[in-house]
Amino acid sequence: MGLTTVDLEVANPSDITRWESVECLVDSGATYSVIPASVLDALGIRPIAEQEFRLANGDRIRRRKGSAAYRYGEHIGGADVIFGEDGDANLLGVMTLEALGLALDPLRRELRELPMLLSSAEECGAELRQCLDSLETLGARDPGRSAPVHEQGKMTEGQP
């Protein structure tokens, strides 16, 4: 598998008349998008919090976090953004992908539209119960395999 990079446009949500283009690595394992602090500062995006992150090597770092507007082609959305520092990779994370209605197709190495669904809480609950029941049934078919079990809304690992 290769790496997928895209030109992502970023703006201050309070002023979407000015966009900056940033080349980002699409990282389906990253929760947040990381954009250079210099770009965010120039757009007038201000941090609203600081958050600790754990790197793949186990190190912990702190980064400022704010909110940004994003545009990729015809897709526009808003999501949290991490103020990248020197040495940080520019990343397009999953929260931004979902806000844009997009997902990474790893085989074609391109972004694809997601079907956007709106459901009531009751419909979501029914779908979740059906999914959990299916998982329990799968576990019952293979008694040697541990299957997730739900108790009072919590997911736990079942015993083999």
PAKOLZA-989353 format. One record per atom (N, C-alpha, C): x, y, z. Coordinates in steps of 0.001 Angstrom, whole numbers, padded with zeros to 6 digits, always signed. Layout:
BEGIN
XYZ;...
end
This chain:
BEGIN
+000841-001186+000000;+000000+000000+000000;+000880+001241+000000;+000500+002217-000770;+001222+003476-000807;+000560+004508+000076;+001184+005651+000139;+000634+006758+000911;-000262+007599+000012;-001299+008155+000611;-002228+009008-000132;-002119+010426+000398;-001813+011361-000487;-001779+012771-000101;-002791+013537-000947;-003338+014596-000347;-004318+015438-001042;-004032+016897-000718;-004488+017781-001591;-004458+019212-001306;-005776+019560-000636;-005691+019900+000642;-006856+020222+001457;-006876+021719+001698;-008037+022337+001550;-008154+023763+001829;-008692+023957+003242;-008126+024955+003930;-008477+025236+005324;-008839+026705+005444;-009857+026990+006286;-010269+028380+006523;-010702+028541+007974;-010762+029800+008393;-011322+030135+009694;-012839+030014+009556;-013502+029260+010439;-014955+029110+010311;-015708+030439+010365;-015093+031485+010986;-015765+032789+011029;-015497+033640+009806;-014626+033154+008888;-014334+033910+007665;-013969+032932+006548;-014981+032381+005902;-014711+031378+004859;-014519+032014+003482;-014112+033290+003483;-013783+033943+002211;-012310+033746+001874;-011509+033309+002846;-010064+033142+002642;-009648+031716+002985;-009199+030988+001978;-008795+029591+002149;-007301+029451+001877;-006647+028570+002616;-005241+028223+002379;-005175+026744+002017;-004395+026417+000995;-004237+025032+000572;-003028+024413+001275;-003221+023201+001798;-002157+022487+002509;-002127+021053+001990;-000946+020579+001607;-000812+019180+001203;-000784+018325+002468;-001712+017365+002545;-001846+016532+003739;-001776+015050+003389;-001200+014296+004292;-001234+012846+004218;-002586+012401+004764;-003317+011579+004019;-004591+011046+004507;-004246+009903+005457;-004618+010067+006725;-004269+009089+007755;-005544+008584+008415;-006027+007429+007959;-007272+006880+008497;-007100+006376+009928;-005876+006401+010445;-005633+006035+011838;-005538+007239+012752;-005574+008437+012186;-005490+009671+012980;-006894+010206+013229;-007178+010535+014461;-008488+011104+014798;-008608+012511+014244;-007600+013348+014503;-007651+014766+014149;-006785+015072+012934;-007097+016178+012288;-006231+016712+011239;-005178+017592+011891;-003976+017572+011330;-002869+018393+011820;-002466+019335+010693;-002547+020636+010977;-002217+021683+010009;-001152+022568+010655;-000143+023029+009894;+000897+023864+010502;+000304+025064+011251;+000832+025295+012450;+000367+026419+013273;+000496+027734+012520;+001543+027877+011691;+001735+029131+010950;+000562+029404+010005;+000011+028357+009390;-001146+028508+008496;-002380+028894+009307;-002598+028186+010410;-003775+028463+011242;-003705+029863+011842;-002519+030259+012309;-002345+031608+012867;-002632+032669+011808;-002132+032456+010579;-002343+033424+009490;-003823+033559+009137;-004590+032476+009326;-006027+032505+009048;-006836+033070+010217;-006155+033341+011320;-006856+033877+012492;-007560+032816+013316;-007203+031559+013115;-007780+030473+013922;-007034+030441+015246;-007781+030507+016319;-007192+030549+017654;-007410+029216+018367;-006417+028787+019141;-006598+027548+019904;-007626+027749+021018;-008391+026706+021288;-009361+026764+022378;-008995+025794+023504;-008008+024936+023256;-007595+023961+024265;-006204+023450+023925;-005638+022736+024866;-004386+022021+024643;-004658+020575+025021;-004116+019648+024249;-004413+018241+024475;-003139+017420+024392;-003095+016344+025169;-001952+015440+025139;-002229+014306+024156;-001184+013928+023414;-001284+012843+022438;-000141+011868+022668;-000390+010601+022373;+000654+009590+022450;+001082+009253+021032;+002380+009289+020779;+002923+008962+019462;+003091+007451+019320;+003315+006991+018109;+003474+005564+017833;+004625+004960+018635;+005664+005763+018921;+006808+005245+019679;+006584+005291+021186;+005392+005727+021617;+005065+005773+023040;+005279+007128+023692;+006018+008022+023028;+006229+009363+023589;+004901+010101+023691;+004839+011015+024654;+003653+011864+024816;+004031+013301+024469;+003127+013969+023738;+003344+015370+023378;+002062+016148+023647;+002185+017462+023769;+001020+018335+023928;+000935+019236+022707;-000283+019419+022214;-000513+020293+021071;-001766+021130+021316;-001759+022328+020716;-002933+023197+020782;-003985+022671+019814;-005248+022901+020179;-006368+022423+019361;-007369+023554+019172;-007922+023658+017956;-008941+024653+017644;-009963+024059+016691;-010703+024918+016021;-011708+024482+015044;-011429+025146+013706;-011631+024387+012633;-011367+024911+011289;-012462+024479+010329;-012606+025244+009253;-013447+024849+008121;-012517+024199+007103;-013015+023159+006439;-012218+022425+005461;-012984+022335+004149;-012219+022308+003046;-012836+022131+001731;-011948+021203+000902;-012602+020226+000276;-011930+019334-000662;-012876+019183-001843;-012527+019802-002958;-013435+019808-004106;-014728+020509-003732;-015843+019831-003933;-017159+020395-003612;-017565+020141-002165;-016758+019415-001428;-017106+019014-000063;-016576+020035+000943;-017472+020534+001798;-017097+021507+002826;-017613+021011+004164;-016799+021151+005206;-017211+020749+006548;-016356+021429+007592;-016705+021222+008830;-015950+021794+009936;-015590+020720+010942;-014387+020820+011517;-013934+019842+012508;-012780+020442+013303;-012419+019751+014387;-011275+020173+015185;-010000+020114+014346;-009021+020912+014759;-007728+020932+014078;-006632+021017+015135;-005537+020330+014886;-004373+020388+015763;-003358+021332+015137;-002808+022227+015964;-001793+023182+015527;-000461+022445+015433;-000069+022107+014201;+001169+021373+013986;+002394+022219+014277;+003406+021578+014820;+004677+022234+015121;+005755+021687+014191;+006952+022286+014253;+008060+021825+013416;+008250+020323+013595;+008350+019611+012487;+008550+018169+012528;+007263+017364+012486;+006111+018006+012720;+004824+017300+012646;+004407+017147+011185;+003850+015998+010849;+003321+015778+009495;+001969+016470+009361;+001693+016996+008174;+000359+017534+007882;-000553+016337+007644;-001608+016209+008451;-002482+015046+008374;-003927+015432+008133;-004610+014628+007345;-006060+014700+007197;-006614+013503+007959;-007230+013765+009117;-007724+012709+009998;-009183+012361+009754;-009646+011328+010473;-010982+010791+010217;-012119+011731+010610;-011943+012554+011641;-013032+013472+011996;-013290+014453+010858;-012223+014929+010238;-012370+015845+009106;-012939+015112+007899;-012450+013901+007642;-012989+013108+006529;-014501+012939+006671;-014937+012584+007876;-016372+012387+008087;-017140+013691+007954;-016561+014790+008450;-017224+016096+008323;-017375+016482+006848;-016444+016039+006016;-016503+016316+004581;-017374+015306+003829;-017796+014246+004523;-018588+013209+003858;-017742+012332+002965;-016487+012104+003385;-015544+011339+002570;-014918+010203+003369;-014403+009224+002659;-013653+008125+003260;-012512+007766+002322;-011455+007205+002883;-010311+006783+002084;-010575+005408+001492;-010397+005292+000185;-010411+003998-000491;-008940+003583-000577;-008493+002658+000304;-007064+002331+000358;-006549+001600-000873;-007421+000904-001594;-006978+000188-002788;-006720+001131-003951;-007599+002111-004113;-007434+003081-005205;-006626+004299-004770;-006377+004402-003470;-005635+005535-002899;-006287+006864-003276;-007617+006928-003057;-008349+008156-003338;-009480+008316-002329;-009993+009543-002250;-011115+009808-001361;-012413+009546-002107;-013355+008916-001416;-014661+008585-001981;-015756+009184-001113;-016889+009491-001742;-018035+010008-000992;-018609+008929-000094;-018976+009342+001118;-019678+008463+002047;-021174+008689+001892;-021982+007644+002012;-023421+007898+002064;-023729+008579+003395;-024369+009713+003348;-024685+010469+004555;-026094+010096+005006;-026196+009591+006233;-027469+009132+006767;-027831+009926+008007;-029097+010200+008165;-029621+010788+009390;-030630+009803+009954;-030484+009467+011231;-031405+008533+011870;-031819+009087+013213;-032989+008686+013652;-033415+009065+014994;-032665+008201+015996;-032634+008627+017248;-031965+007852+018293;-032595+006466+018401;-033910+006397+018223;-034606+005115+018302;-034138+004179+017191;-033996+004712+015957;-033533+003892+014836;-032106+003426+015067;-031255+004327+015567;-029856+003962+015827;-029782+002885+016893;-030587+003032+017940;-030601+002044+019017;-031019+000679+018508;-032045+000646+017652;-032522-000622+017092;-031442-001258+016219;-030751-000437+015409;-029682-000959+014556;-028525-001485+015394;-028183-000768+016473;-027103-001211+017348;-027471-002531+018017;-028707-002643+018516;-029136-003897+019151;-029061-005056+018159;-029488-004812+016915;-029449-005855+015896;-028004-006280+015621;-027113-005316+015541;-025695-005613+015304;-025115-006419+016463;-025399-006000+017700;-024884-006710+018868;-025448-008122+018946;-026735-008279+018627;-027338-009611+018614;-026649-010500+017588;-026314-009940+016426;-025611-010706+015391;-024243-011151+015879;-023544-010261+016587;-022227-010616+017115;-022337-011734+018146;-023361-011661+019001;-023556-012723+019992;-023847-014048+019303;-024659-014010+018250;-024991-015221+017505;-023733-015819+016886;-022869-014980+016327;-021614-015470+015747;-020758-016140+016806;-020694-015566+017989;-019920-016153+019082;-020496-017484+019518;-021837-017608+019491;-022484-018851+019895;-022202-019966+018890;-022006-019619+017614;-021735-020625+016582;-020331-021197+016720;-019412-020427+017255;-018031-020870+017423;-017676-020727+018896;-018005-021750+019723;-017826-021619+021162;-016379-021374+021584;-015414-021735+020763;-014017-021508+021114;-013565-020085+020872;-014423-019300+020239;-014055-017928+019872;-014719-016943+020823;-013948-016004+021304;-014483-014967+022177;-015281-013970+021353;-016501-013688+021763;-017346-012730+021042;-017705-011577+021962;-017790-010369+021429;-018216-009246+022259;-019633-009469+022782;-019846-009095+024020;-021152-009226+024653;-021537-007867+025188;-022808-007499+025079;-023218-006198+025598;-023993-006376+026892;-023645-005555+027878;-024343-005522+029155;-024585-004078+029512;-025818-003707+029697;-026198-002351+030084;-025482-001299+029247;-025475-001506+027917;-024904-000518+027014;-023395-000544+026907;-022722-001498+027591;-021261-001567+027529;-020846-002767+026700;-019767-002604+025968;-019210-003720+025206;-018112-004355+026048;-018164-005670+026216;-017120-006382+026942;-016752-007612+026134;-015580-008148+026392;-015178-009367+025707;-015800-010550+026428;-016440-011439+025675;-016997-012656+026247;-015889-013646+026539;-016173-014628+027346;-015183-015643+027694;-015245-016779+026682;-014093-017312+026289;-014097-018426+025327;-014688-019672+025943;
end
